[in-house]
Amino acid sequence: MDNKIAMIMPYFGKWPKWINLFFYSCGKNEFIDFYIFSDCPKPHNLSKNIIFTSISWEEYCKQISDALDVNFKDVEPYKLCDIRPAYGYIYQNILDNYQFWGYGDIDLSYGNLKSWLTNILLDKYNIISTHANRLSGHFCLIRNTAPNRNAFLKFKNWRKRITDKKVYGFDEYDFTEYFVPNIYWVHRIDRYIGAFFGIGHYKIFSMIMPLFLFRKKIHMKELWTSPAPKESEKWIYNLSTGEMTSPNRKKLPYLHFLFFKKTPFYQTDIYWKDDFWKVSDSTINQGKGFIIFTNKEVFYKEKY
């Protein structure tokens, strides 16, 4: 039996330039339903697996407050990162027929997720992350069970984490420690032993995490979906097949744009400037050709 997946993805503010490509890539993954809550204009011709709800930020905050019995207000939309662990609890009414619920970012373009999220993988694991060292905030799947929906309630200070103006990264850090309590020791091994012997950060986690995840039914594997692009490197999205290919010709579940943009997490003078986006909506909608991503621009080619 196929596993049904629901992605809960509220977004407030202003649509980024790539939003139509994002929604196009959602539509190419018809086996996942994307629930979008936003105060942005509803795009035209959305695929039927994209369920769009128009709602103001103030009204959405009230819904969160009512669902969790907290006072969630006077915060910026980025604070939603700390709400994500509670999505399974908040949206129980729409998740009845789904085996997994998940959360993620919109600063990305999905590839062919079905080639990665096979029924074999979904049947085997309860938690699926594209990072080796933590649950990935840009894409994470959680099996739809009562213990998982209520997991955030196990934190003594969960109300403070949710209502503070400060962003704690509840979705990536605290939530990871809940499902993998011993990950603290892996971080220490990485910090001291790995650094001493010059072993790379992700190599340490790839080597050691399987020991800590034994029998936990948690899939945490680095899939390099958030690369720091270098000069001359190209990522290619096939509009026809919906596949995303890396510079070394590997198929990616998705390409996360975090380090293509100007970000405090990566210090460089080379990032996308105002005129980086060179793809029209009509080009995307024709459904053929290729979108090319580099560290300077995004453009279209009819053949590649």
C-alpha positions in Angstrom: 0.0 0.0 0.0 1.3 3.5 -0.9 2.1 5.8 2.0 0.2 9.1 1.9 2.2 12.2 2.9 1.0 15.7 3.9 3.5 18.6 4.0 2.3 21.5 6.3 3.9 24.7 4.9 2.7 28.1 6.1 4.4 31.1 4.5 3.8 34.8 5.2 5.3 37.9 3.6 6.1 38.2 0.0 6.6 35.5 -2.6 10.2 34.9 -3.7 11.1 35.1 -7.4 11.2 31.3 -7.7 7.8 30.6 -6.2 6.2 29.4 -9.5 9.1 26.9 -10.0 8.6 25.8 -6.4 4.9 25.1 -7.0 5.6 23.5 -10.3 8.0 21.1 -8.6 5.3 20.4 -6.0 2.9 19.5 -8.8 5.4 17.0 -10.3 5.3 15.1 -7.0 1.6 14.2 -7.1 2.0 11.5 -4.3 2.5 14.3 -1.7 -0.2 16.8 -0.7 1.1 20.2 0.1 -1.0 22.3 2.5 0.0 26.0 2.0 -1.3 28.7 4.4 -0.4 32.2 3.3 -1.3 35.9 3.1 0.4 36.0 -0.3 -1.7 36.0 -3.5 -2.9 32.6 -4.6 -0.9 31.5 -7.7 -2.9 30.5 -10.8 -3.2 27.0 -12.0 -2.0 25.2 -8.9 -1.9 21.4 -9.2 -4.6 19.5 -7.3 -2.1 18.2 -4.7 -1.5 21.8 -3.5 -4.2 22.8 -1.0 -4.0 26.6 -0.6 -5.6 28.5 2.3 -5.6 32.3 2.2 -5.2 33.7 5.7 -3.7 36.7 7.3 -0.7 36.4 9.6 -2.7 37.8 12.5 -5.5 35.2 12.0 -3.0 32.4 11.6 -1.3 33.4 14.9 -4.7 33.2 16.6 -5.3 29.8 15.2 -2.0 28.6 16.6 -2.8 30.2 19.9 -6.2 28.5 20.1 -4.9 25.1 19.1 -2.0 25.1 21.6 -3.6 27.2 24.3 -0.8 29.7 24.2 -0.4 33.4 23.4 1.4 33.3 20.1 1.6 36.8 18.8 3.9 39.8 18.2 6.5 37.5 16.5 7.9 37.4 13.0 6.9 34.6 10.6 10.4 33.1 10.9 9.3 32.0 14.4 7.2 29.3 12.6 10.4 27.1 12.8 9.6 26.7 16.5 6.0 25.7 15.7 6.8 22.9 13.3 7.1 20.1 15.9 3.5 20.8 16.8 2.1 20.6 13.3 1.0 17.0 13.7 -1.0 18.0 16.8 -2.4 21.3 15.4 -3.5 19.7 12.1 -4.8 16.4 13.4 -8.2 17.1 11.7 -6.6 17.0 8.2 -4.1 14.2 8.8 -6.4 11.3 9.5 -5.8 9.6 6.1 -2.0 10.2 6.0 0.8 7.9 7.1 3.3 10.8 7.4 3.2 14.5 8.0 6.1 16.8 7.4 7.4 20.3 7.3 9.8 22.2 5.1 10.9 25.4 3.4 9.9 27.0 0.1 13.4 28.3 -0.8 14.0 25.2 -2.9 12.9 23.2 -5.9 11.9 19.6 -5.5 13.3 16.9 -7.7 11.8 13.5 -8.2 10.9 12.7 -4.6 9.3 9.4 -5.5 12.7 8.0 -6.6 14.0 8.5 -3.1 10.8 8.2 -0.9 10.1 4.7 -2.0 7.5 2.6 -0.1 10.4 0.4 1.1 12.0 3.5 2.8 8.7 4.8 4.1 7.6 1.4 5.5 11.0 1.0 7.3 11.4 4.4 9.0 9.3 6.6 11.3 11.5 9.7 10.9 13.2 10.8 7.6 15.7 13.6 7.4 18.1 14.7 4.6 20.8 15.7 7.1 23.1 13.2 8.9 23.5 15.4 12.0 19.9 16.6 12.7 16.4 16.7 11.5 16.4 18.8 8.4 14.1 21.9 8.8 13.9 22.3 5.0 12.4 18.8 4.6 11.4 16.3 7.3 8.9 13.6 7.5 7.4 12.1 10.7 5.1 9.1 10.9 1.6 10.1 11.8 1.2 8.4 15.2 -0.2 9.9 18.5 3.2 9.7 20.2 4.9 11.6 17.4 2.1 14.2 17.2 2.4 14.8 20.9 6.2 14.6 21.2 6.6 18.4 21.5 4.6 18.2 24.7 7.3 16.2 26.4 9.5 19.3 26.6 9.0 21.1 30.0 9.6 24.5 28.4 7.7 23.9 25.2 5.3 26.9 25.8 8.3 29.2 26.3 10.0 27.9 23.1 6.8 28.6 21.1 5.8 32.0 22.6 9.2 33.7 23.0 10.2 36.2 20.3 13.6 34.4 20.1 13.9 31.7 17.5 15.2 28.5 19.1 15.4 26.2 16.1 13.0 23.8 17.9 12.4 21.9 14.6 16.0 21.0 14.1 17.8 20.9 17.4 15.5 20.1 20.4 13.3 17.9 18.3 16.4 15.9 17.1 17.5 15.4 20.7 14.1 14.1 21.6 14.2 11.3 19.0 18.0 10.7 19.3 18.9 11.5 22.9 22.5 10.3 22.6 23.3 12.6 19.7 25.0 14.9 22.2 27.9 12.4 22.3 28.2 12.4 18.5 28.6 16.1 18.6 31.3 15.8 21.2 33.1 13.2 19.1 32.9 15.5 16.1 34.1 18.5 18.0 37.1 16.9 19.8 38.2 13.7 18.1 37.1 14.6 14.6 38.7 18.0 14.7 41.9 16.5 16.2 42.3 14.0 13.4 41.1 16.3 10.7 38.0 14.2 9.9 35.3 16.2 8.2 32.1 17.1 10.1 29.7 15.2 7.9 32.0 12.2 7.6 32.0 11.8 11.4 28.3 11.8 11.5 27.9 9.5 8.6 30.3 7.0 10.3 28.9 7.2 13.8 25.2 8.0 13.6 24.1 4.6 12.3 25.3 3.2 15.7 23.1 5.6 17.5 20.1 5.0 15.2 20.3 1.2 15.4 16.7 -0.1 15.8 15.3 3.5 16.2 13.7 3.5 12.7 15.1 6.9 12.0 16.6 7.7 8.7 19.2 10.5 9.0 21.5 10.6 5.9 23.3 13.5 4.4 21.9 13.9 0.9 23.7 17.2 0.1 20.5 19.1 -0.7 21.9 22.4 0.7 25.2 22.9 -1.1 27.5 25.9 -1.0 27.9 26.5 -4.7 31.3 27.0 -6.3 32.3 28.8 -9.4 31.3 26.9 -12.6 29.1 24.4 -10.8 25.7 23.8 -12.2 22.6 22.2 -10.8 20.0 21.2 -13.5 16.3 20.8 -13.2 14.5 18.9 -15.9 11.1 20.5 -16.4 9.8 17.4 -18.2 10.9 14.7 -15.8 11.0 16.8 -12.6 14.5 15.5 -11.8 17.1 17.7 -10.1 20.8 16.8 -10.9 23.9 17.9 -9.0 27.2 19.0 -10.7 28.5 15.4 -10.2 25.4 14.0 -12.0 23.7 12.7 -8.9 19.9 12.9 -8.6 18.9 15.0 -5.7 15.5 14.9 -3.8 15.6 18.7 -4.0 17.9 21.7 -4.2 17.8 24.0 -1.2 18.8 27.6 -2.1 20.1 28.6 1.4 23.7 29.1 0.4 22.9 30.5 -3.0 21.3 33.5 -1.3 22.9 36.0 1.0 22.8 34.4 4.4 24.5 34.8 7.8 25.3 31.1 7.8 27.9 31.4 5.0 30.3 34.3 4.5 30.9 35.0 0.9 30.7 37.9 -1.6 29.3 35.7 -4.3 25.6 35.2 -4.0 22.4 35.8 -6.0 21.9 39.5 -6.7 18.7 41.3 -7.7 18.9 40.3 -11.4 19.8 36.6 -10.8 16.4 35.2 -11.8 16.2 34.9 -15.6 13.3 32.4 -16.0 9.8 33.5 -16.9 6.6 31.8 -15.6 5.5 30.9 -19.1 8.8 29.1 -19.6 8.2 27.0 -16.5 4.6 26.3 -17.4 5.4 24.9 -20.8 6.9 21.9 -19.0 9.9 21.2 -21.1 13.6 22.2 -21.2 16.0 22.8 -18.3 16.4 25.3 -15.4 20.1 25.8 -14.6 21.2 27.0 -11.2 24.7 28.5 -10.6 26.1 30.7 -7.8 25.4 33.8 -9.8 22.1 33.2 -11.8 19.2 30.9 -12.6 18.4 30.6 -16.3 16.6 28.4 -18.9 18.0 26.3 -21.7 15.8 24.4 -24.2 18.3 21.6 -24.5 21.1 20.4 -22.3 
